[in-house]
Amino acid sequence: MTAKDLFQETYTALSANKARSGLTMLGIVIGIGSVIAMVSIGQGAQGTIQTSIEGLGSNLLTIIPGFIQPGRGIVSSGRGAAQTLKNEDIEVLREMPGVAEVAPEFNRRFQITSPSGNNTNSTVIGTTPEYLVVRNIALRSGSFITEAQLRNLGRVAALGPTVAKDLFGEEDPVGKPIRVNKANFRVIGVLETKGSAGFFNPDDTIFVPLSTMQKILAGVDYLSTIAVSVRNKDEMQQAQDEAAYRLSLKHRVDPEAPDFSIVSQADILGALTEVTDTFTIFLASIAGISLVVGGIGIMNMMLTTVTERTREIGLRKAIGAKSRDINMQFLAEAVALTFLGGFFGVVLGWLIALAVSQFAGIVTQVSFSSIVLAFGVSAAIGIIFGYYPARRAASLNPIEALRYE
Amino acid sequence: MIELKNISKIYKSGPLVGGAETEALKNISFSIKDGEFVAITGPSGSGKSTLMHIIGCLDTPSDGKYFLDQKDISELSDNELADIRREKIGFVFQAFNLLPRATVLRNVSLPLVYAGVKKAERESRAKEALLAAAFPESFWQHRSNQLSGGMMQRVAIARALVNNPSLILADEPTGNLDTKTGEIILATFQKLYSGEGRTIILITHESYVAEHAGRIISIKDGEVVSDSENSNRRIVSSAISQ
């Protein structure tokens, strides 16, 4: 029996009872459709997180005080641990080979007021001009902190778009005075919006010179973070090791248990990807249950078909069909059902994903691999759930099958 | 050439009904030469169906030897039996057993599908077989469930002829037909018999039907009670067969 004949037999058999074939297929359509839709939501979330983390700056190493062990959070963060990063560390990092820019930060929340009386409680970041490059931030209007302002303890501030809107509404804030923690500042620029990245919203911040922050606003001599951008992506690991070594030497601590941690974007991305992967698998396995139910529907229909067509099977055997031919024929019917169901399921899942991103505002992403997987799974379901009915058909005794009423 | 030597068939009933053994065929021996038209007749329960299953290679005997064209087939596997059925035997059943939704041509060419014959050749051989079974050409593309009983049986005969078998086994072919249509079917068999050299075996419980054959083997309680040439064979008048 050639493939073409098998195809024709399958078509004839399935089209003989279109309503039943269609309803049985619907189970698979819904199953595959929901798996595709769920995976697309999970992958969309992953994509969003990835772009927003990469948007924080490329090839970025972030040095924070305290020691982080993977999976255990900050340990040895005893008293004073949060004060271990000093201004001297900036120079150490600047001298490292492969480093493009270094941007130290000190941040704290303060009350900020505008002349019109609007006020907001936002994160104030004291930093250096390099911050713009390292964190990949663009200006909408005005300018960012300059070297001169850094040296002169300039009382100037660049506003994040959210703060600018809260304080000044639609007005242009550049040149206007604001008060940060009761000290007078002048607005020199407004930043382009970046969108939120997890718990931290870079738009809801204002930027002042690091020196002004440390000496006037906070009265401290340490840093909360140092961001280091590495020239080349391939040198990331090397730069991370080098920075750890040099800072340990400078701080006179054991490199195995330092008083600071270096987090690369890859680490953050890895951790968040793990979360979204778990989320995706969780959603997909719930959707997968409906796929199993659909498969049982296929098996049920195939068993009914085998019983109904017992005489036909008997006749086919009498005219020379082998058990293998009968087996193939019924297996082909089951696989054809699930494969077609898989096709329509992919279309349905795609439409659901589109609708979700359209109406619910969640970014979705239907990947080629999930489509291939869906087809693979639906063919496998056809084989698994069609196997038993096909075997039952093939093992019928021709004499009894011909006599079956 | 069919040769049966001391064929017996024993059925065992299940343990729930006592596990008793029933001897459906007892020590049956006869042979049929190529080109004979033989009727096997007997009342129901006589064992003629069991005998047909063995001759038709649907079943194997419990004991004894069966040679079809000098080949011993009493101990072949299911797959080997399927090969023999496909190559050497054509079946005609009382209930026609056509695929209801397939066209007449498709039904007739079905055995060739399993023989792996190409589509163009399948069609031409199916048409030849339909012509040999005197099936009118205008119905070739009809679906078989649109036909009358007599027409369906002629499709079944064409299907039995299509693989050019050496043996045609007809199991009560007129059982579901009225007398006149039955006559036409019997005439078709007679025509095949007089025209070509293949063996035809007709299994029937009606002596009237059996009288159309050239030789009658009667069976009762699993044993052959008579086996004789039928000298005054009934000939269906050409007026009916047309």
Chai-1 contact restraints between the chains, C-beta under 6 A:
chainA,res_idxA,chainB,res_idxB,connection_type,confidence,min_distance_angstrom,max_distance_angstrom,comment,restraint_id
A,M1,B,V113,contact,1.0,0.0,6.0,A-B,restraint_1
A,D5,B,V113,contact,1.0,0.0,6.0,A-B,restraint_2
A,A16,B,R101,contact,1.0,0.0,6.0,A-B,restraint_3
A,L315,B,N97,contact,1.0,0.0,6.0,A-B,restraint_4
A,A318,B,F91,contact,1.0,0.0,6.0,A-B,restraint_5
A,I319,B,P111,contact,1.0,0.0,6.0,A-B,restraint_6
A,G320,B,A82,contact,1.0,0.0,6.0,A-B,restraint_7
A,G320,B,R85,contact,1.0,0.0,6.0,A-B,restraint_8
A,G320,B,R86,contact,1.0,0.0,6.0,A-B,restraint_9
A,G320,B,P111,contact,1.0,0.0,6.0,A-B,restraint_10
A,G320,B,Y114,contact,1.0,0.0,6.0,A-B,restraint_11
A,A321,B,Y114,contact,1.0,0.0,6.0,A-B,restraint_12
A,K322,B,N79,contact,1.0,0.0,6.0,A-B,restraint_13
A,K322,B,A82,contact,1.0,0.0,6.0,A-B,restraint_14
A,P398,B,L58,contact,1.0,0.0,6.0,A-B,restraint_15
A,I399,B,H53,contact,1.0,0.0,6.0,A-B,restraint_16
A,I399,B,L58,contact,1.0,0.0,6.0,A-B,restraint_17
A,I399,B,D59,contact,1.0,0.0,6.0,A-B,restraint_18
